Structure formats: structure tokens, C-alpha cells
């Protein structure tokens, strides 16, 4: 337990003070770890995660993936316990990660002790306000109104207030991340929705948070592609790029049981953009990870899958058109029938 205690102390010291050069190394090893999982090289993936965490306190998603890897695939109890230290600092509980406590008895006992002895870094006031914003966001949408205009007005007023509250939080708190807010508490997807509604560009604010190491660059690329290329473009009337980072649902999407990967027209430009935000992961690397999710495994969630919903007739037409475009060569891409157990 002495070694584990030292790990926690280091994590507390470096949180919120990551240099861009360290983030670059962090993303390099995270990408290596995820590609190693794609190749079923689980021990090497574990080594890569450990190297990444030396450069930057892990984001919640990476600590969680590394814990799962070491618990269920490599059986490295010590590394799994070290990963859980980070998760415990985010306020997570052992029961969220291990279901069979008998089979994993040693690790279960270890992380239970860690949970009992590790101080959460979550700021209650920050966490509660973020949760309240989420609650009011959903409550007004579920509320019954006599007419649509009244409902639209109430939603817009609530969204306007919530957007102001979110911007205000970034002014009041110097560090907002998985540790201070709690994993899953960050409001970046809602931020993008509000940006669309009020024609507000959140790029600068979120970009600075990426460079500080508070927002995962992979999440940022996805949100900015949606915001700037699919949401804000119709509002401001500009043409703009079809993509900046190559993550739009135009390129990775599921319809019914078919997963598609469509290559952007200018992959080289996309990769330059990704490199500018310190990411080692190229668009081609991202495509390999989507291929892995489509074909093999749901244990490792590198990113949320993008499912497009249509009526059965429209879905068949969308699938046939996309497959024909790929087969004829008018679009560079691939498609995969997703196994039943992965849908």
C-alpha cells in the first residue's frame, strides 16, 4: 500500500498544472494503448497507459479503460488498483467497476480500502450546480405545455440561463475537470447545444481548457466538428469546411446493423488540425478504432458510437446508397455488419 499512497500524492500535485509538452506525450501513449487493444496486445496496452499517466493525470475515461484492461484482460492487480486511485479521487465507487467480487476477491478488497481511504477531489458546490443545470435542462423539456409556442419560449429561457451559468462557472473555478466536477459531470455536449441555439461560438473557451488539460482533446474534436461544421454553419450563412478534425457523423455512423467509415476528402489537412491540438491520433488511427468497435468489442469505449435513426424504409435507402457509393469508388470508405451482441 505504500507504493499506492505515493501514486495518489503525485496525482494531486500535478493536477491542473500540465504543460503542453506533457499533454503531447500523454496523448501519444494513450493512442498507443488504444491501438494495442485493437491488436489484442493487452500487456503492451497496459504499459502504454502507465506511461501516459506519468505525463498527465488521466482523464476519467482513460483511467476507467485502463482499470478494465488490467482487471479483466491482464490480471495486473497492482496497476488496476493504481487506476482506481484516480477514479476514487473523482468520487467513483468500487461497485461501479467490479460485479463479480468473488472472482476478483483480491482486487475488490484492495479497491474497497482505496475507496475508504482516498479523499475525493470533487468540489461539491461545482458538482451540484452542474447537476442542477442538467436537471433543469431536462425538466423543462419534459414539462407539459398548452401550446408549442409557450413550450419553445420556456425552453429558450431555460437554455439561455443555463448557458450563462456554464460560462460563469468557468470564470469562478480555475480548474473544471473530471476531478473537480466528478466524472461525467462536465457539460460540454449541452454547451454545444446552447451554442447552436444562441449562435455562440464556444471554441476559444473549450480550446483553452484542452490546452490546460481539463477537457479531453478527443471530446473537443467531436464537439467542435458538430458545432462549427454542422450546427453553426447554417446559422451564420457561411460555407465553411465540411470537417475540421474528421469526426463528424458524415464519416462515422451506424444505420440499423451497418457501421460505416467514410474517408474525408483531405485527410492530410484533417491530420494537421488534429496535430495542432496535441493529438497523436491520426484520422487513420481513429478509423481503426471505429473498425474495432464495429467488429469486435464493446468492453473498451474509446468514443460514443453515432447511430442515425430512420424509418425502416428510409434506413434501407440510406444503407444502399452509402454501400453503392463505396462499391463504385465515388467515396473512399468501408462498411461492416455489426454482430448482434455488439448492437
Secondary structure, DSSP 8 states (H G I E B T S, - for coil): -HHHHHHHHHHHHHTT---HHHHHHHHHHHHHHHHHHHTT-HHHHHHHHHHHHHHS---HHHHHHHHHHIIIII--HHHHHHHHHHHHHTT--GGGT-S-TTTTHHHHHHHHHHHHHS-----HHHHHHHHHHHHHHHHHHHS--SSHHHHHHHHHHHHHHHHHHHHHHHHH-S--SHHHH-TT---HHHHHHHHHHHT---HHHHHHHHHHTSS-HHHHHHHHIIIIIIIHHHHH-----S-SSS-STTTEEEETTEEEEE--S-HHHHHHHHHHTT----HHHHHHHHHHHHHT-SSS-SS---B----HHHHHHHHHHHHHHHHHTSS-EEEEE--GGG-
